[in-house]
Structure formats: structure tokens, C-alpha cells
Amino acid sequence: MADALELDALWEDFHRVVNMTSQELAAWLRVRDAGEEAEPLPEDAGTPTGQHVLAILQKRRTDLTDDDVRVMYRVVDRVSDLVDVDDEPEPEDTRLRHRLMTLGHDPLKP
């Protein structure tokens, strides 16, 4: 696992790019996977990465596993590659917004 300073920096970066609460992300994952005929069980909704982000949001920093740390690095990198979190969002790109929301980042959220 990362050393304490590296983990502190990752924790801050992760919570900077993951700007949705665990409740907002859980609701989004359920809505995203809901179909006309059926809706998955809440614990089965969303992508594996989205579910892992949700689980991380519900943990304390001291409870993180090596797998959590890998997912956190991947999410920070992926969100940073897709959008500059310091710039104004592009509201017309719905597909990109939904992709980012699956990772816990809503570009339209202040």
C-alpha cells in the first residue's frame, strides 16, 4: 500500500474528483441500469468500478485496501483525462457527463 503522505494526497485527489455523495452515486447507478422491464438490485446496479467507488465513499481512510487504492488512482486518472475539474463544464455533452457520473464525478455540480 502507499505510504501515509501518498495516501493522504490520493484521498484528497479522489474526493476532489469524486464530487457526488454516496447517496447521489447509488441513485445514479440504479437509474442508469434501470430498464423498461426491470431494475437490478441496488447492490448489483452500475459498473464494477462505479460500485467500487461507492464502497470507497462509504469507508474511512484507515479502512482502505490495496484494491481500493488501485481503484482510487484509476478513477483520479480517468476523470482527470476526461475533464479539467477546474474548468467550466460542457453541459451539452450528456454522454460524457453520464460516463463521468458512473465514476462519481458530475461535471455540472459546483
DRENDO-805607 format. One record per atom (N, C-alpha, C): atom name; residue number from 0; residue in one letter; x, y, z. Coordinates in steps of 0.02 Angstrom, whole numbers, plus 32768, in hexadecimal, padded with zeros to 4 digits. Layout:
N
node kero->CA | zaza->NUM | vexgu->A | c1->X | c2->Y | c3->Z
...
# end
This chain:
110
node kero->N | zaza->0 | vexgu->M | c1->802A | c2->7FC5 | c3->8000
node kero->CA | zaza->0 | vexgu->M | c1->8000 | c2->8000 | c3->8000
node kero->C | zaza->0 | vexgu->M | c1->802D | c2->803E | c3->8000
node kero->N | zaza->1 | vexgu->A | c1->8011 | c2->8075 | c3->7FEC
node kero->CA | zaza->1 | vexgu->A | c1->8035 | c2->80B5 | c3->7FE9
node kero->C | zaza->1 | vexgu->A | c1->8048 | c2->80CC | c3->8030
node kero->N | zaza->2 | vexgu->D | c1->807E | c2->80F5 | c3->8034
node kero->CA | zaza->2 | vexgu->D | c1->8090 | c2->810F | c3->8076
node kero->C | zaza->2 | vexgu->D | c1->805C | c2->8143 | c3->808B
node kero->N | zaza->3 | vexgu->A | c1->8061 | c2->815A | c3->80C9
node kero->CA | zaza->3 | vexgu->A | c1->802E | c2->8186 | c3->80E7
node kero->C | zaza->3 | vexgu->A | c1->8025 | c2->81C7 | c3->80C1
node kero->N | zaza->4 | vexgu->L | c1->805C | c2->81E7 | c3->80AC
node kero->CA | zaza->4 | vexgu->L | c1->8057 | c2->8227 | c3->8088
node kero->C | zaza->4 | vexgu->L | c1->8037 | c2->821C | c3->8043
node kero->N | zaza->5 | vexgu->E | c1->804C | c2->81E7 | c3->8021
node kero->CA | zaza->5 | vexgu->E | c1->8030 | c2->81D8 | c3->7FDF
node kero->C | zaza->5 | vexgu->E | c1->7FE5 | c2->81C7 | c3->7FE5
node kero->N | zaza->6 | vexgu->L | c1->7FD3 | c2->81A2 | c3->8018
node kero->CA | zaza->6 | vexgu->L | c1->7F8D | c2->8190 | c3->8023
node kero->C | zaza->6 | vexgu->L | c1->7F64 | c2->81CE | c3->8034
node kero->N | zaza->7 | vexgu->D | c1->7F80 | c2->81FC | c3->805C
node kero->CA | zaza->7 | vexgu->D | c1->7F5D | c2->823B | c3->806B
node kero->C | zaza->7 | vexgu->D | c1->7F4F | c2->8263 | c3->802B
node kero->N | zaza->8 | vexgu->A | c1->7F82 | c2->8268 | c3->8000
node kero->CA | zaza->8 | vexgu->A | c1->7F7A | c2->828D | c3->7FC2
node kero->C | zaza->8 | vexgu->A | c1->7F47 | c2->826B | c3->7F94
node kero->N | zaza->9 | vexgu->L | c1->7F49 | c2->8228 | c3->7F90
node kero->CA | zaza->9 | vexgu->L | c1->7F19 | c2->8203 | c3->7F67
node kero->C | zaza->9 | vexgu->L | c1->7ED2 | c2->820D | c3->7F82
node kero->N | zaza->10 | vexgu->W | c1->7ECA | c2->8209 | c3->7FC4
node kero->CA | zaza->10 | vexgu->W | c1->7E88 | c2->8212 | c3->7FE3
node kero->C | zaza->10 | vexgu->W | c1->7E6B | c2->8257 | c3->7FD0
node kero->N | zaza->11 | vexgu->E | c1->7E95 | c2->828A | c3->7FD4
node kero->CA | zaza->11 | vexgu->E | c1->7E7F | c2->82CE | c3->7FC2
node kero->C | zaza->11 | vexgu->E | c1->7E6E | c2->82D3 | c3->7F77
node kero->N | zaza->12 | vexgu->D | c1->7E99 | c2->82B8 | c3->7F4D
node kero->CA | zaza->12 | vexgu->D | c1->7E8D | c2->82B9 | c3->7F04
node kero->C | zaza->12 | vexgu->D | c1->7E4D | c2->8293 | c3->7EF3
node kero->N | zaza->13 | vexgu->F | c1->7E44 | c2->8259 | c3->7F11
node kero->CA | zaza->13 | vexgu->F | c1->7E09 | c2->8230 | c3->7F04
node kero->C | zaza->13 | vexgu->F | c1->7DC9 | c2->8256 | c3->7F17
node kero->N | zaza->14 | vexgu->H | c1->7DC9 | c2->8274 | c3->7F52
node kero->CA | zaza->14 | vexgu->H | c1->7D8E | c2->8298 | c3->7F68
node kero->C | zaza->14 | vexgu->H | c1->7D85 | c2->82DC | c3->7F44
node kero->N | zaza->15 | vexgu->R | c1->7DB8 | c2->82F3 | c3->7F23
node kero->CA | zaza->15 | vexgu->R | c1->7DB2 | c2->8330 | c3->7EF9
node kero->C | zaza->15 | vexgu->R | c1->7D8F | c2->831D | c3->7EB8
node kero->N | zaza->16 | vexgu->V | c1->7DA3 | c2->82E5 | c3->7E99
node kero->CA | zaza->16 | vexgu->V | c1->7D85 | c2->82D3 | c3->7E59
node kero->C | zaza->16 | vexgu->V | c1->7D43 | c2->82AE | c3->7E61
node kero->N | zaza->17 | vexgu->V | c1->7D3B | c2->8289 | c3->7E97
node kero->CA | zaza->17 | vexgu->V | c1->7CFB | c2->8267 | c3->7EA5
node kero->C | zaza->17 | vexgu->V | c1->7CD2 | c2->8298 | c3->7ECE
node kero->N | zaza->18 | vexgu->N | c1->7CA9 | c2->82BF | c3->7EAB
node kero->CA | zaza->18 | vexgu->N | c1->7C84 | c2->82F4 | c3->7ECC
node kero->C | zaza->18 | vexgu->N | c1->7C3C | c2->82E2 | c3->7EDB
node kero->N | zaza->19 | vexgu->M | c1->7C29 | c2->82A4 | c3->7ECD
node kero->CA | zaza->19 | vexgu->M | c1->7BE6 | c2->828D | c3->7EDE
node kero->C | zaza->19 | vexgu->M | c1->7BE8 | c2->826B | c3->7F22
node kero->N | zaza->20 | vexgu->T | c1->7BB3 | c2->8272 | c3->7F49
node kero->CA | zaza->20 | vexgu->T | c1->7BAF | c2->824E | c3->7F88
node kero->C | zaza->20 | vexgu->T | c1->7BA1 | c2->8205 | c3->7F7B
node kero->N | zaza->21 | vexgu->S | c1->7BA9 | c2->81DB | c3->7FAD
node kero->CA | zaza->21 | vexgu->S | c1->7B9A | c2->8194 | c3->7FA4
node kero->C | zaza->21 | vexgu->S | c1->7B4F | c2->818B | c3->7F93
node kero->N | zaza->22 | vexgu->Q | c1->7B23 | c2->81B3 | c3->7FAF
node kero->CA | zaza->22 | vexgu->Q | c1->7ADC | c2->81AE | c3->7FA0
node kero->C | zaza->22 | vexgu->Q | c1->7ACE | c2->81C2 | c3->7F58
node kero->N | zaza->23 | vexgu->E | c1->7AEE | c2->81F8 | c3->7F40
node kero->CA | zaza->23 | vexgu->E | c1->7AE4 | c2->820D | c3->7EFB
node kero->C | zaza->23 | vexgu->E | c1->7AFF | c2->81D9 | c3->7ECA
node kero->N | zaza->24 | vexgu->L | c1->7B39 | c2->81BD | c3->7ED9
node kero->CA | zaza->24 | vexgu->L | c1->7B56 | c2->818B | c3->7EAD
node kero->C | zaza->24 | vexgu->L | c1->7B2C | c2->814B | c3->7EAC
node kero->N | zaza->25 | vexgu->A | c1->7B15 | c2->8135 | c3->7EE6
node kero->CA | zaza->25 | vexgu->A | c1->7AEB | c2->80F9 | c3->7EE9
node kero->C | zaza->25 | vexgu->A | c1->7AAB | c2->8103 | c3->7EC0
node kero->N | zaza->26 | vexgu->A | c1->7A8C | c2->813D | c3->7EC8
node kero->CA | zaza->26 | vexgu->A | c1->7A4F | c2->814C | c3->7EA2
node kero->C | zaza->26 | vexgu->A | c1->7A5D | c2->814D | c3->7E57
node kero->N | zaza->27 | vexgu->W | c1->7A95 | c2->816C | c3->7E43
node kero->CA | zaza->27 | vexgu->W | c1->7AA7 | c2->8170 | c3->7DFC
node kero->C | zaza->27 | vexgu->W | c1->7AB3 | c2->812A | c3->7DDF
node kero->N | zaza->28 | vexgu->L | c1->7AD7 | c2->8100 | c3->7E04
node kero->CA | zaza->28 | vexgu->L | c1->7AE5 | c2->80BC | c3->7DEB
node kero->C | zaza->28 | vexgu->L | c1->7AA4 | c2->8095 | c3->7DE2
node kero->N | zaza->29 | vexgu->R | c1->7A74 | c2->809E | c3->7E10
node kero->CA | zaza->29 | vexgu->R | c1->7A33 | c2->807B | c3->7E09
node kero->C | zaza->29 | vexgu->R | c1->7A0D | c2->8095 | c3->7DCD
node kero->N | zaza->30 | vexgu->V | c1->7A0B | c2->80D7 | c3->7DC4
node kero->CA | zaza->30 | vexgu->V | c1->79E7 | c2->80F5 | c3->7D8C
node kero->C | zaza->30 | vexgu->V | c1->7A07 | c2->80E1 | c3->7D4A
node kero->N | zaza->31 | vexgu->R | c1->7A49 | c2->80E2 | c3->7D48
node kero->CA | zaza->31 | vexgu->R | c1->7A6E | c2->80D3 | c3->7D0B
node kero->C | zaza->31 | vexgu->R | c1->7A60 | c2->808C | c3->7CF3
node kero->N | zaza->32 | vexgu->D | c1->7A59 | c2->805D | c3->7D22
node kero->CA | zaza->32 | vexgu->D | c1->7A4E | c2->8017 | c3->7D0F
node kero->C | zaza->32 | vexgu->D | c1->7A05 | c2->8003 | c3->7D0B
node kero->N | zaza->33 | vexgu->A | c1->79D9 | c2->8030 | c3->7D1E
node kero->CA | zaza->33 | vexgu->A | c1->7991 | c2->801E | c3->7D1C
node kero->C | zaza->33 | vexgu->A | c1->797B | c2->8018 | c3->7CD3
node kero->N | zaza->34 | vexgu->G | c1->7957 | c2->7FE3 | c3->7CC6
node kero->CA | zaza->34 | vexgu->G | c1->793C | c2->7FD8 | c3->7C83
node kero->C | zaza->34 | vexgu->G | c1->78F1 | c2->7FE1 | c3->7C82
node kero->N | zaza->35 | vexgu->E | c1->78D4 | c2->7FD7 | c3->7C48
node kero->CA | zaza->35 | vexgu->E | c1->788B | c2->7FDE | c3->7C42
node kero->C | zaza->35 | vexgu->E | c1->7868 | c2->7FA6 | c3->7C68
node kero->N | zaza->36 | vexgu->E | c1->7885 | c2->7F6C | c3->7C6A
node kero->CA | zaza->36 | vexgu->E | c1->7864 | c2->7F32 | c3->7C88
node kero->C | zaza->36 | vexgu->E | c1->7879 | c2->7F24 | c3->7CD0
node kero->N | zaza->37 | vexgu->A | c1->78B7 | c2->7F34 | c3->7CE1
node kero->CA | zaza->37 | vexgu->A | c1->78D0 | c2->7F22 | c3->7D23
node kero->C | zaza->37 | vexgu->A | c1->7907 | c2->7F52 | c3->7D3A
node kero->N | zaza->38 | vexgu->E | c1->7913 | c2->7F4F | c3->7D7A
node kero->CA | zaza->38 | vexgu->E | c1->7948 | c2->7F77 | c3->7D97
node kero->C | zaza->38 | vexgu->E | c1->7973 | c2->7F47 | c3->7DC1
node kero->N | zaza->39 | vexgu->P | c1->79B6 | c2->7F4C | c3->7DBC
node kero->CA | zaza->39 | vexgu->P | c1->79DF | c2->7F1E | c3->7DE2
node kero->C | zaza->39 | vexgu->P | c1->79DB | c2->7F2C | c3->7E2D
node kero->N | zaza->40 | vexgu->L | c1->79EE | c2->7EFB | c3->7E54
node kero->CA | zaza->40 | vexgu->L | c1->79F3 | c2->7F07 | c3->7E9C
node kero->C | zaza->40 | vexgu->L | c1->7A25 | c2->7F3F | c3->7EA9
node kero->N | zaza->41 | vexgu->P | c1->7A1B | c2->7F68 | c3->7EDB
node kero->CA | zaza->41 | vexgu->P | c1->7A49 | c2->7FA1 | c3->7EE6
node kero->C | zaza->41 | vexgu->P | c1->7A92 | c2->7F8E | c3->7EE9
node kero->N | zaza->42 | vexgu->E | c1->7AA1 | c2->7F55 | c3->7F08
node kero->CA | zaza->42 | vexgu->E | c1->7AE8 | c2->7F41 | c3->7F0D
node kero->C | zaza->42 | vexgu->E | c1->7B04 | c2->7F27 | c3->7ECB
node kero->N | zaza->43 | vexgu->D | c1->7AD9 | c2->7F1C | c3->7E99
node kero->CA | zaza->43 | vexgu->D | c1->7AF0 | c2->7F05 | c3->7E58
node kero->C | zaza->43 | vexgu->D | c1->7AEE | c2->7F3C | c3->7E23
node kero->N | zaza->44 | vexgu->A | c1->7AD8 | c2->7F77 | c3->7E34
node kero->CA | zaza->44 | vexgu->A | c1->7AD0 | c2->7FAD | c3->7E04
node kero->C | zaza->44 | vexgu->A | c1->7B13 | c2->7FCE | c3->7DF5
node kero->N | zaza->45 | vexgu->G | c1->7B1E | c2->7FDE | c3->7DB6
node kero->CA | zaza->45 | vexgu->G | c1->7B5A | c2->8003 | c3->7DA3
node kero->C | zaza->45 | vexgu->G | c1->7B93 | c2->7FD7 | c3->7D8E
node kero->N | zaza->46 | vexgu->T | c1->7BC8 | c2->7FF7 | c3->7D78
node kero->CA | zaza->46 | vexgu->T | c1->7C04 | c2->7FD3 | c3->7D63
node kero->C | zaza->46 | vexgu->T | c1->7C2B | c2->7FBC | c3->7DA1
node kero->N | zaza->47 | vexgu->P | c1->7C58 | c2->7F8C | c3->7D98
node kero->CA | zaza->47 | vexgu->P | c1->7C81 | c2->7F77 | c3->7DD2
node kero->C | zaza->47 | vexgu->P | c1->7CA9 | c2->7FB2 | c3->7DEF
node kero->N | zaza->48 | vexgu->T | c1->7CC3 | c2->7FDD | c3->7DC3
node kero->CA | zaza->48 | vexgu->T | c1->7CE9 | c2->8016 | c3->7DDD
node kero->C | zaza->48 | vexgu->T | c1->7CBB | c2->8046 | c3->7E03
node kero->N | zaza->49 | vexgu->G | c1->7C80 | c2->8053 | c3->7DE8
node kero->CA | zaza->49 | vexgu->G | c1->7C50 | c2->807E | c3->7E0A
node kero->C | zaza->49 | vexgu->G | c1->7C3D | c2->8062 | c3->7E4E
node kero->N | zaza->50 | vexgu->Q | c1->7C33 | c2->8021 | c3->7E52
node kero->CA | zaza->50 | vexgu->Q | c1->7C23 | c2->8001 | c3->7E92
node kero->C | zaza->50 | vexgu->Q | c1->7C5E | c2->8007 | c3->7EC3
node kero->N | zaza->51 | vexgu->H | c1->7C9B | c2->8000 | c3->7EA8
node kero->CA | zaza->51 | vexgu->H | c1->7CD6 | c2->8005 | c3->7ED3
node kero->C | zaza->51 | vexgu->H | c1->7CDF | c2->804D | c3->7EED
node kero->N | zaza->52 | vexgu->V | c1->7CD2 | c2->807E | c3->7EC2
node kero->CA | zaza->52 | vexgu->V | c1->7CD6 | c2->80C4 | c3->7ED8
node kero->C | zaza->52 | vexgu->V | c1->7CA2 | c2->80D0 | c3->7F0F
node kero->N | zaza->53 | vexgu->L | c1->7C67 | c2->80B5 | c3->7F07
node kero->CA | zaza->53 | vexgu->L | c1->7C33 | c2->80BB | c3->7F3A
node kero->C | zaza->53 | vexgu->L | c1->7C4A | c2->809D | c3->7F7C
node kero->N | zaza->54 | vexgu->A | c1->7C69 | c2->8063 | c3->7F79
node kero->CA | zaza->54 | vexgu->A | c1->7C82 | c2->8042 | c3->7FB5
node kero->C | zaza->54 | vexgu->A | c1->7CB9 | c2->806C | c3->7FD7
node kero->N | zaza->55 | vexgu->I | c1->7CE5 | c2->808A | c3->7FAF
node kero->CA | zaza->55 | vexgu->I | c1->7D1A | c2->80B4 | c3->7FCA
node kero->C | zaza->55 | vexgu->I | c1->7CFD | c2->80F1 | c3->7FED
node kero->N | zaza->56 | vexgu->L | c1->7CCA | c2->810F | c3->7FCF
node kero->CA | zaza->56 | vexgu->L | c1->7CAB | c2->814A | c3->7FED
node kero->C | zaza->56 | vexgu->L | c1->7C8D | c2->813A | c3->8031
node kero->N | zaza->57 | vexgu->Q | c1->7C7D | c2->80FC | c3->803D
node kero->CA | zaza->57 | vexgu->Q | c1->7C5E | c2->80E8 | c3->807C
node kero->C | zaza->57 | vexgu->Q | c1->7C92 | c2->80D1 | c3->80AF
node kero->N | zaza->58 | vexgu->K | c1->7CD2 | c2->80D7 | c3->809E
node kero->CA | zaza->58 | vexgu->K | c1->7D07 | c2->80C1 | c3->80CB
node kero->C | zaza->58 | vexgu->K | c1->7D2C | c2->80FC | c3->80EB
node kero->N | zaza->59 | vexgu->R | c1->7D4F | c2->80EC | c3->8121
node kero->CA | zaza->59 | vexgu->R | c1->7D7E | c2->811B | c3->813E
node kero->C | zaza->59 | vexgu->R | c1->7DC1 | c2->810F | c3->811D
node kero->N | zaza->60 | vexgu->R | c1->7DEA | c2->8141 | c3->811D
node kero->CA | zaza->60 | vexgu->R | c1->7E2D | c2->813C | c3->80FE
node kero->C | zaza->60 | vexgu->R | c1->7E54 | c2->8101 | c3->811B
node kero->N | zaza->61 | vexgu->T | c1->7E4E | c2->80F5 | c3->815B
node kero->CA | zaza->61 | vexgu->T | c1->7E74 | c2->80BF | c3->817B
node kero->C | zaza->61 | vexgu->T | c1->7E5D | c2->807A | c3->8167
node kero->N | zaza->62 | vexgu->D | c1->7E22 | c2->8075 | c3->8148
node kero->CA | zaza->62 | vexgu->D | c1->7E06 | c2->8033 | c3->8134
node kero->C | zaza->62 | vexgu->D | c1->7E14 | c2->8021 | c3->80EC
node kero->N | zaza->63 | vexgu->L | c1->7E3A | c2->804A | c3->80C8
node kero->CA | zaza->63 | vexgu->L | c1->7E47 | c2->803E | c3->8081
node kero->C | zaza->63 | vexgu->L | c1->7E73 | c2->8000 | c3->8078
node kero->N | zaza->64 | vexgu->T | c1->7E64 | c2->7FDB | c3->8043
node kero->CA | zaza->64 | vexgu->T | c1->7E8C | c2->7FA0 | c3->8030
node kero->C | zaza->64 | vexgu->T | c1->7EB9 | c2->7FB4 | c3->7FF6
node kero->N | zaza->65 | vexgu->D | c1->7EE7 | c2->7F88 | c3->7FE5
node kero->CA | zaza->65 | vexgu->D | c1->7F12 | c2->7F93 | c3->7FAB
node kero->C | zaza->65 | vexgu->D | c1->7EE8 | c2->7F9A | c3->7F6B
node kero->N | zaza->66 | vexgu->D | c1->7EB3 | c2->7F72 | c3->7F66
node kero->CA | zaza->66 | vexgu->D | c1->7E87 | c2->7F75 | c3->7F2C
node kero->C | zaza->66 | vexgu->D | c1->7E63 | c2->7FB8 | c3->7F29
node kero->N | zaza->67 | vexgu->D | c1->7E4E | c2->7FD2 | c3->7F63
node kero->CA | zaza->67 | vexgu->D | c1->7E2E | c2->8014 | c3->7F66
node kero->C | zaza->67 | vexgu->D | c1->7E5E | c2->804A | c3->7F4C
node kero->N | zaza->68 | vexgu->V | c1->7E9D | c2->8045 | c3->7F61
node kero->CA | zaza->68 | vexgu->V | c1->7ECF | c2->8077 | c3->7F4D
node kero->C | zaza->68 | vexgu->V | c1->7EDA | c2->8074 | c3->7F01
node kero->N | zaza->69 | vexgu->R | c1->7EDD | c2->8038 | c3->7EE5
node kero->CA | zaza->69 | vexgu->R | c1->7EE3 | c2->8032 | c3->7E9C
node kero->C | zaza->69 | vexgu->R | c1->7EA8 | c2->8051 | c3->7E77
node kero->N | zaza->70 | vexgu->V | c1->7E6C | c2->8045 | c3->7E90
node kero->CA | zaza->70 | vexgu->V | c1->7E30 | c2->8062 | c3->7E70
node kero->C | zaza->70 | vexgu->V | c1->7E30 | c2->80AE | c3->7E78
node kero->N | zaza->71 | vexgu->M | c1->7E46 | c2->80C7 | c3->7EB1
node kero->CA | zaza->71 | vexgu->M | c1->7E48 | c2->810F | c3->7EBC
node kero->C | zaza->71 | vexgu->M | c1->7E78 | c2->8130 | c3->7E8B
node kero->N | zaza->72 | vexgu->Y | c1->7EB3 | c2->8113 | c3->7E81
node kero->CA | zaza->72 | vexgu->Y | c1->7EE3 | c2->812D | c3->7E50
node kero->C | zaza->72 | vexgu->Y | c1->7EC4 | c2->812C | c3->7E0A
node kero->N | zaza->73 | vexgu->R | c1->7EA4 | c2->80F4 | c3->7DF9
node kero->CA | zaza->73 | vexgu->R | c1->7E86 | c2->80ED | c3->7DB6
node kero->C | zaza->73 | vexgu->R | c1->7E4F | c2->8121 | c3->7DAB
node kero->N | zaza->74 | vexgu->V | c1->7E24 | c2->812C | c3->7DDC
node kero->CA | zaza->74 | vexgu->V | c1->7DEE | c2->815C | c3->7DD6
node kero->C | zaza->74 | vexgu->V | c1->7E09 | c2->81A3 | c3->7DD0
node kero->N | zaza->75 | vexgu->V | c1->7E39 | c2->81B5 | c3->7DFA
node kero->CA | zaza->75 | vexgu->V | c1->7E57 | c2->81F8 | c3->7DF6
node kero->C | zaza->75 | vexgu->V | c1->7E75 | c2->8203 | c3->7DB1
node kero->N | zaza->76 | vexgu->D | c1->7E9B | c2->81D2 | c3->7D98
node kero->CA | zaza->76 | vexgu->D | c1->7EBA | c2->81D8 | c3->7D56
node kero->C | zaza->76 | vexgu->D | c1->7E85 | c2->81DD | c3->7D1F
node kero->N | zaza->77 | vexgu->R | c1->7E52 | c2->81B2 | c3->7D22
node kero->CA | zaza->77 | vexgu->R | c1->7E20 | c2->81B1 | c3->7CED
node kero->C | zaza->77 | vexgu->R | c1->7DF8 | c2->81F2 | c3->7CEB
node kero->N | zaza->78 | vexgu->V | c1->7DE2 | c2->8209 | c3->7D25
node kero->CA | zaza->78 | vexgu->V | c1->7DBC | c2->8248 | c3->7D27
node kero->C | zaza->78 | vexgu->V | c1->7DE9 | c2->8282 | c3->7D11
node kero->N | zaza->79 | vexgu->S | c1->7E26 | c2->8283 | c3->7D28
node kero->CA | zaza->79 | vexgu->S | c1->7E54 | c2->82B9 | c3->7D14
node kero->C | zaza->79 | vexgu->S | c1->7E61 | c2->82B8 | c3->7CC9
node kero->N | zaza->80 | vexgu->D | c1->7E64 | c2->827D | c3->7CAA
node kero->CA | zaza->80 | vexgu->D | c1->7E6E | c2->8278 | c3->7C62
node kero->C | zaza->80 | vexgu->D | c1->7E30 | c2->8290 | c3->7C3B
node kero->N | zaza->81 | vexgu->L | c1->7DF5 | c2->8285 | c3->7C57
node kero->CA | zaza->81 | vexgu->L | c1->7DB7 | c2->8295 | c3->7C33
node kero->C | zaza->81 | vexgu->L | c1->7DA1 | c2->82DE | c3->7C3B
node kero->N | zaza->82 | vexgu->V | c1->7DB3 | c2->82FD | c3->7C72
node kero->CA | zaza->82 | vexgu->V | c1->7D9B | c2->8341 | c3->7C7E
node kero->C | zaza->82 | vexgu->V | c1->7DCC | c2->8365 | c3->7CAB
node kero->N | zaza->83 | vexgu->D | c1->7DD2 | c2->83A6 | c3->7CA0
node kero->CA | zaza->83 | vexgu->D | c1->7DFA | c2->83CF | c3->7CCD
node kero->C | zaza->83 | vexgu->D | c1->7DCB | c2->83E6 | c3->7D04
node kero->N | zaza->84 | vexgu->V | c1->7DD3 | c2->83CA | c3->7D40
node kero->CA | zaza->84 | vexgu->V | c1->7DA3 | c2->83D8 | c3->7D76
node kero->C | zaza->84 | vexgu->V | c1->7DA5 | c2->8421 | c3->7D8D
node kero->N | zaza->85 | vexgu->D | c1->7DD6 | c2->8448 | c3->7D77
node kero->CA | zaza->85 | vexgu->D | c1->7DD9 | c2->848E | c3->7D8A
node kero->C | zaza->85 | vexgu->D | c1->7DB7 | c2->84BC | c3->7D56
node kero->N | zaza->86 | vexgu->D | c1->7DA6 | c2->84A1 | c3->7D1B
node kero->CA | zaza->86 | vexgu->D | c1->7D86 | c2->84C8 | c3->7CE6
node kero->C | zaza->86 | vexgu->D | c1->7D3A | c2->84C2 | c3->7CEB
node kero->N | zaza->87 | vexgu->E | c1->7D19 | c2->84EE | c3->7CC5
node kero->CA | zaza->87 | vexgu->E | c1->7CD0 | c2->84EB | c3->7CC1
node kero->C | zaza->87 | vexgu->E | c1->7CBB | c2->84AB | c3->7C9D
node kero->N | zaza->88 | vexgu->P | c1->7C86 | c2->848A | c3->7CB4
node kero->CA | zaza->88 | vexgu->P | c1->7C6E | c2->844E | c3->7C92
node kero->C | zaza->88 | vexgu->P | c1->7C4D | c2->845D | c3->7C50
node kero->N | zaza->89 | vexgu->E | c1->7C4A | c2->842B | c3->7C26
node kero->CA | zaza->89 | vexgu->E | c1->7C28 | c2->8430 | c3->7BE6
node kero->C | zaza->89 | vexgu->E | c1->7BE4 | c2->840D | c3->7BED
node kero->N | zaza->90 | vexgu->P | c1->7BAE | c2->8432 | c3->7BFA
node kero->CA | zaza->90 | vexgu->P | c1->7B6D | c2->8412 | c3->7C07
node kero->C | zaza->90 | vexgu->P | c1->7B4F | c2->83ED | c3->7BCC
node kero->N | zaza->91 | vexgu->E | c1->7B64 | c2->83FC | c3->7B8F
node kero->CA | zaza->91 | vexgu->E | c1->7B45 | c2->83DC | c3->7B55
node kero->C | zaza->91 | vexgu->E | c1->7B5F | c2->8395 | c3->7B48
node kero->N | zaza->92 | vexgu->D | c1->7B94 | c2->8380 | c3->7B68
node kero->CA | zaza->92 | vexgu->D | c1->7BAF | c2->833D | c3->7B5D
node kero->C | zaza->92 | vexgu->D | c1->7B93 | c2->830C | c3->7B91
node kero->N | zaza->93 | vexgu->T | c1->7B54 | c2->82F7 | c3->7B86
node kero->CA | zaza->93 | vexgu->T | c1->7B31 | c2->82CC | c3->7BB5
node kero->C | zaza->93 | vexgu->T | c1->7B53 | c2->8288 | c3->7BBD
node kero->N | zaza->94 | vexgu->R | c1->7B6B | c2->826C | c3->7B86
node kero->CA | zaza->94 | vexgu->R | c1->7B8A | c2->822A | c3->7B89
node kero->C | zaza->94 | vexgu->R | c1->7BC9 | c2->822B | c3->7BB5
node kero->N | zaza->95 | vexgu->L | c1->7BF2 | c2->825E | c3->7BAC
node kero->CA | zaza->95 | vexgu->L | c1->7C2E | c2->8265 | c3->7BD6
node kero->C | zaza->95 | vexgu->L | c1->7C1A | c2->8270 | c3->7C1F
node kero->N | zaza->96 | vexgu->R | c1->7BE8 | c2->8299 | c3->7C2A
node kero->CA | zaza->96 | vexgu->R | c1->7BD1 | c2->82A5 | c3->7C6F
node kero->C | zaza->96 | vexgu->R | c1->7BBC | c2->8264 | c3->7C90
node kero->N | zaza->97 | vexgu->H | c1->7B95 | c2->823C | c3->7C6D
node kero->CA | zaza->97 | vexgu->H | c1->7B7D | c2->81FD | c3->7C89
node kero->C | zaza->97 | vexgu->H | c1->7BB6 | c2->81CD | c3->7C96
node kero->N | zaza->98 | vexgu->R | c1->7BE7 | c2->81CC | c3->7C6A
node kero->CA | zaza->98 | vexgu->R | c1->7C22 | c2->81A1 | c3->7C74
node kero->C | zaza->98 | vexgu->R | c1->7C48 | c2->81B7 | c3->7CB3
node kero->N | zaza->99 | vexgu->L | c1->7C50 | c2->81F8 | c3->7CBB
node kero->CA | zaza->99 | vexgu->L | c1->7C73 | c2->8212 | c3->7CF6
node kero->C | zaza->99 | vexgu->L | c1->7C4B | c2->8206 | c3->7D36
node kero->N | zaza->100 | vexgu->M | c1->7C09 | c2->820C | c3->7D31
node kero->CA | zaza->100 | vexgu->M | c1->7BDF | c2->8201 | c3->7D6C
node kero->C | zaza->100 | vexgu->M | c1->7BE4 | c2->81B8 | c3->7D84
node kero->N | zaza->101 | vexgu->T | c1->7BEF | c2->818A | c3->7D56
node kero->CA | zaza->101 | vexgu->T | c1->7BF7 | c2->8144 | c3->7D69
node kero->C | zaza->101 | vexgu->T | c1->7C36 | c2->813B | c3->7D94
node kero->N | zaza->102 | vexgu->L | c1->7C65 | c2->8169 | c3->7D8D
node kero->CA | zaza->102 | vexgu->L | c1->7CA3 | c2->8168 | c3->7DB6
node kero->C | zaza->102 | vexgu->L | c1->7C9C | c2->8194 | c3->7DF4
node kero->N | zaza->103 | vexgu->G | c1->7C62 | c2->81B5 | c3->7DFC
node kero->CA | zaza->103 | vexgu->G | c1->7C57 | c2->81DE | c3->7E37
node kero->C | zaza->103 | vexgu->G | c1->7C65 | c2->8228 | c3->7E2D
node kero->N | zaza->104 | vexgu->H | c1->7C71 | c2->823D | c3->7DED
node kero->CA | zaza->104 | vexgu->H | c1->7C7F | c2->8283 | c3->7DE0
node kero->C | zaza->104 | vexgu->H | c1->7C48 | c2->82A1 | c3->7DB4
node kero->N | zaza->105 | vexgu->D | c1->7C24 | c2->82D2 | c3->7DCF
node kero->CA | zaza->105 | vexgu->D | c1->7BF2 | c2->82F6 | c3->7DA8
node kero->C | zaza->105 | vexgu->D | c1->7C10 | c2->8339 | c3->7D93
node kero->N | zaza->106 | vexgu->P | c1->7C20 | c2->8341 | c3->7D53
node kero->CA | zaza->106 | vexgu->P | c1->7C40 | c2->837F | c3->7D3D
node kero->C | zaza->106 | vexgu->P | c1->7C14 | c2->83BD | c3->7D44
node kero->N | zaza->107 | vexgu->L | c1->7BD3 | c2->83B4 | c3->7D4D
node kero->CA | zaza->107 | vexgu->L | c1->7BA6 | c2->83ED | c3->7D54
node kero->C | zaza->107 | vexgu->L | c1->7B9C | c2->8401 | c3->7D9D
node kero->N | zaza->108 | vexgu->K | c1->7BB8 | c2->83DA | c3->7DCA
node kero->CA | zaza->108 | vexgu->K | c1->7BB2 | c2->83E8 | c3->7E11
node kero->C | zaza->108 | vexgu->K | c1->7BE9 | c2->8419 | c3->7E25
node kero->N | zaza->109 | vexgu->P | c1->7BD8 | c2->844E | c3->7E4A
node kero->CA | zaza->109 | vexgu->P | c1->7C0B | c2->847F | c3->7E5E
node kero->C | zaza->109 | vexgu->P | c1->7C3E | c2->8461 | c3->7E8E
# end
